[in-house]
Amino acid sequence: MTRTDAQALERVSLLTPELLVDPHPYFAELLAHRPVLWNEAHRAWLIARYDDVVAAFRSEAFGSDRIGPYARLRDARPGADLERMFTVLGKWMVFLSPPDHSRLRILAHRSFTPRQVRILKSRVETVAAELAAHLRARIAPRGSSVDLVEGFCLPLPGRVIAGVFGVPEADGEMLKSWAEELGLFINGSAREEDRDRRVADAILEFEKYLKSLIAGYRRRPADNILSGLVTANDQDDALSEEEVVATSMLILDAGYKTVQNALGNALVLLLDSPRDYQRLQDDSDLVPAAVEELLRLNGPSRLSVRRAVHDLELGGCRISKDSRVYLLQAAANRDPRRFDDPNELRIDRTSNSHLAFGMGIHFCLGAALARMELTSALSVLLRQLPPLELAEPAACLPRHRLLLLNGLERLPVRIARGDRR
């Protein structure tokens, strides 16, 4: 690689329309030539190779706090008045390090019991069946199309997580609205002039709503995740109300968006591979392995943000203290040093230690729930709907303009031509 080529890689923005649709040609260049790269467009180090990303996830040298540095930057600007937003987000465990992270994670994890997973599975199957039946009725006329994001991927996780969490299902639209606003900040949207103000307003409304629910569950405990958080304690070290609010926001936000985007990404891959779509319709036992492969190849997260806690060296590069670091999960999941034929979809792939849910102390708290939800939802959809095809080319489908989150805004489909069911 020439110096000119290397310099070109340093100037690439991951938020260009081309890379939002398909970042993998760029990631392949990083994997082959510049696995550790200072990117001028993002003012961050990009870490691409699987082993380096795993090492960084597991290392205390890479801190997860990105709220504090941003808050300090905002405070340096005239008129900075977003303290409450920073206070609440600063208590999200994904932005904390031990010992606070460890304490919150242990207490929150107690709410994700095997019984809750079983309850959620039944709920997923019921909601997925209702949504699939509605889609089938709409798509029945030959040639008509439906949007799988609007009709399935988006409503399913909202209805499911609301019920199992302890939020009235009727409030799903409010939760969706708040989650979308929070995502502008959490998932790195292309900058909008009023972004921080919108997020701050959403957090204030969300906090007021949750405190009302929390007060109710303190008086009358129930069998759901929020009530479990309210009563969670580790000997004398109980969750404060502020921590319950912050953790609730995190779980609802992640539970809604992760499954929504993972479902859409999985379906567009399957629709691009009719043979695999048919194999899964014919053999539901393949769905769990297929879910892992779909998460590896096109997961809901492009990258995780870290900051260097101190000066360090990685891949022959000197990373200075406080530098921003992007751990490119989407690149690592296609590293040829770790995966055979990394760009191919193999729904029966057996060795699949992908990084879609992260690694280390910040490994996704709801990973088991998300896996079950994806497996159950896909199984129901494949069973109840006829073979489908994309109504528009995959490359033309609009994606979220978010740095961290990888997902479709819509997914129009129709009954596959030649199918007679």
N, C-alpha and C positions, 0 to 999 in steps of 0.2 A: 504494500500500500504506500502510495506517495504521500509526501507531506501535505500536498494540496487536498488529496482525498481525506486524510485524517482531519484536516481543518474543516472540511465540509461536514463531516460527521458531528463536529463540535457545535455547529451552528443550527442543527436541525431542531425544530420544535415538535414535540409529540402531540401538539394540539392542531396541527395542520389538518385540513379535511382528508387528505390522502392517508395520513397516518392514523387518524381516528378510525377509518374504515379498515386499514390493514397496516399495522406497524411492523409486521414480521420481516419484511425485506430489510428494513433499517436495523431491527434487532439482530438479524442474521449477520449483518456487517459488523456489529459490535461483538457478537460471539466469536466471529472468526478473526477479527483484527484489533479491536479495542474493547476488551471486556471490562476494563475500568476506564471511564472517560469523563473528563470535565466538560459539561455541556454549557455553552455560553448562553443559549436561549433560555434555559431554566435556572442558570446559576447554581447548578447542582452536579454532583458526581453521579454517573449512571453505572450501576453494577449489574452485569448481564449474566455471567456464567453461573450455572446451578450451584457448584460447590462454594463459590464466593458469596452468593446470596444466602445459602444455608448458614455459612459461617457468620455472616453479618446478622442474620436473624437471631442467632444463638449468642452473640457476643454482647457483653455489657458496654463495649466501646461505642456501640451505636444506640443512642438514646431515641426514645419515641416521642418526646415532647416537641410538638410543633406549634402549640398554642402559646406558650410563654414567649418564645422569640418573636412571634407575630404580634402579640400584645405589646411587647416592649417597642416594637417598630411603630405601631399605631399610636402609642402613648407619646411618641416623639413628634407627632404631627399635631398641629393646632386643631382644637375641637374634638379630640378623641374622647368619646363618651360611651364606649361599648363594654364597660367593665363587667356588667352582669353576664354578657355572652361569654367573655373570657373566663369568668369564674366557673360557670356551669360546664363549659367545654373542657376546662382545665381539670375537672374531676372525672372525665371519661377515662376509664381504665386503659384504653388503647393509647392514651397520651401520658400515662404514668409509668414510673419505674419502681422497682422494689424499694422499700417494703410496702408502700401504699398500694401498688398494683397487686402484689401478692395477696394482701388482706382482702381487697375488694373482689378479686377473682375467686378466692376460696368461698367467700360468702355468697357471691352471685351464683356460683356453680351449684350450690345446694338446691337452687330452684329448678335446675335442669335435671330432674330425676328421671329414671327409666319409666316411671309411671306417666310423667308428663309427655315423654316421647310417644308412648303408646296412645295416650289421649290425642295427641297431635296427629298421629298417623290416621286414626279413624276420621278425624276432622278433615285432613287433607283429601282423603279419598271421597268424602261426601261432597266437599266444595268442588273438587275437580270434576266429579261426575255431573254436578249441576251445570257448571260452566261448559263442559264438553257437550252436554245435551243441547244447551242453548246455541252453541256454535254450529252443531250439526243441523239444527233446524234452519239456521240462517244461511248455511252454505249449500243446502240441499238443491236449490234450483241450479241447474247446470250452467256453469260459467260465472256464477256469482263468487265474490271473494269476501273474506273476513280478515280482520286484523287480530292476530294471535296475541299481540302485546296488550291491546285494549280489551280483548275478550277473555283472555286466560292468564297470561303471565303477570299482568298488573293486579287484577282483583284477587287472585288466589292467595298470595302471601299476606295481603292486607287483611282479608277475612280470617285467615288461619291464625296469624299471630295475635290479632285482636282478641279472639276467643280464648286462646290458651294463656295469653298474658294477663287477662283480666280487664280488658277494655271493651266496652259495649261495641258490638259489631256495627251498630248504627253510626258510630263515630269514626268509621273507617275513612271517610272522605277528609275529615279534619286531620287525621294521622297522616294520610297521603300528602296533604298540602304542606304540613309541617316538615315531613321527611324530605320533600322536594326542595323546600327552602334551605334546610340544614345542609343538603347535599351541595348547594352552591359553594359552601365554604369547606365542608369536610372532604369532599371529593375533588376539589381543585377545578372549579369552573373557569372558563375563559373570563377574565375580569369584566364585571359589570359595574357601572358607576355606583349603584346603590346596593351592591351585593351585601356588604357587611350590615347595613341598616336593616335590610330585609331579613337576614338571618337572626339578628338581634331581636327583632320584633317577634319572629316565629318562636324563638326560645322563650321569651317572656310569656307568650300565650300557652305554649306547651307546658311550661313549668307550672303555671296557675292551674291548668287542667289536671296535671298529674298530682299536684298537692291535694286537690279535692278528692281524687280517687284514693290516695294514700290515707287520708283522714278516715274515709269510709272503711278501708280494710284494717285500720288500727282498731276500729270499734267492732267490726265483724269480719274476722279472718275468713278466707275462702281458699279453695284448692286451685290456685293459679300462680303464675310466676311473680306477678307484682305483689300479691299477698305474701309470698315466700320471701321476697326481698324486704318487705316491711318488717317481718319477724326474724330475718336472718341475723345470726350473731355468732361470734367466735369467742366463747367464754364471756369475758366482760367487754369485748371489742365489737360493739354493734355498729351497723351502718347508720350514719346520721341521715336525717331527712334529705339534706342536700346531696348526699351520695346516692340515696335511693332514687332521687329525681334524675341525677346525671346518668346512673346506670340504666334506669328505665328508658331514657331517651336513646341511649346507645343500643340497647337490645331491640327496641322497636324500629329504630332507623336501620340497623343492620339486617334484622329479620325481614324487613319489608323489601329492601333494595337488593340484597344478595340473591335471594331466590328469584325475584322478578327478572333480574338481568341474566342470571345463570340459566333460567328456563328459556328466555329468548335466544341467548347465544347457542344453547344446545339444539334448539329446534331449527335454527337457520343452518347449522352444520348438517343435521339429519336431512333436512329438505334438499340440501345440495348433494346428498348421497342416498338416492332412492333405494339402492340395494341394502344399505344398512338400516334405513327406515323400515323396509319390509322385513328384514331379519328380526328386528325388535318387535314388530307386530306379530310375527310368527312364534317368537320364543321370548316370553317375558323374563325368563331366568337370566337373560343377557343384560337386562336393564341396569342392575347395580354396577357392573363393570363398565358399561357404556357411559354411565353418569360420570365415573372417575375420568374416563378418557375425554369426555366432552368438557369437563372442568379443566383438564390439562391443556387441551387444545384451544379453548376459547372461554376461559373463566371470567368471572364477574369483576376481577381486579387486575389492572395492568401492573400496578406497582404499589409499594409501601414506602412511606417517607420516614427517614431517620436523620439524626444529626450526630456528628462525631463528638463524643464526649471529651476526647482529648486527641492530640496529634497521633496519627497512626499511619501505617503503610499497608497497602493492599494492591496486589497485582503489579508491584513495581512502581506504584504511584504514591506520593505523599499527600495524605488527606489531613488538612489542618483542623484543629479544634473548632467546633461550631459550624463546620461546613455542612450544607444540606446534602443528603445522600438519597438517591432513589434506588431501591431494590427492585429490579425489573422482574417480577414473578412471571409475566407473560413471556419474557425472553428465556428465563431459566427453564421454563416448562417445555421449551423446544430446543434445549441444548443437546446437540448430537453426542456430546461426551457422556450424557446421562440416559438419553432415550434413543432407541433404535428407530430409524425413519421418523424423526421427530415431527415432521410436518404432515404425516399421514394420519388419518382417522382409523384407528383400530379398536372397534367397540369391544373386542374380547382381549385387549391388552392385559397381561397379568401383572407385570412389574410396573407400577404406576405411582411412585411416590412424588406426585406433583406438589406444587406450592400454592395452589389456588386459595387455600385457607391460611397461608402463612406458615410460620414455624417458630419454635421457641416459646418464650413466656407469653407472647402475644398471639399464639395460635388461636384461631377463631373459637370463641366460647361456644357458639351455636353450631359448630361444624357438623356434629352428629344429627342435629335437628335439620339442618339444611340438606344434608345428604338424603335423609329419609324423605323430606318433603319433595325433593327433586325426583327421587326414584318413584315415589307413589304417584306424583302428579303426571310424570311422563308415562307411566304404566297405564293409568286411566285414560289419558288422551289418546295414546296409541291404540288402545283397545276399543274405544268408543267412536273414533273418527276414521273415515276411509283414508286411504293414501292421499296425501296432499302434495301440492307443488307451490313454489313461490310465484306470486302474481307479478313481482318485479324482480329484476336481477339483484342478487345479494349485494353487489358493489354499489348499488344505487340506494340502498336502504339507509335512512338517516340514523346516526348514532349520537349518543349524548356527547356534548362538548365538555367533557370532564376529564381531568388528567388521570385520576386514580381509577375511576369506575368505568367499566367496559360494558356497554349495553345498547340495545336498539330502542329507538323511539317508536317504531312501528314495524310490524311483520305481516304484510298482506299475503294471504294464501288462498288457494282454491282447490277443488277436487282435481287430482291428477288426471290428465287426459288419458283415455284408454281404460280407466277404472269404471266398472259397471255396477258397483254397489250403491 
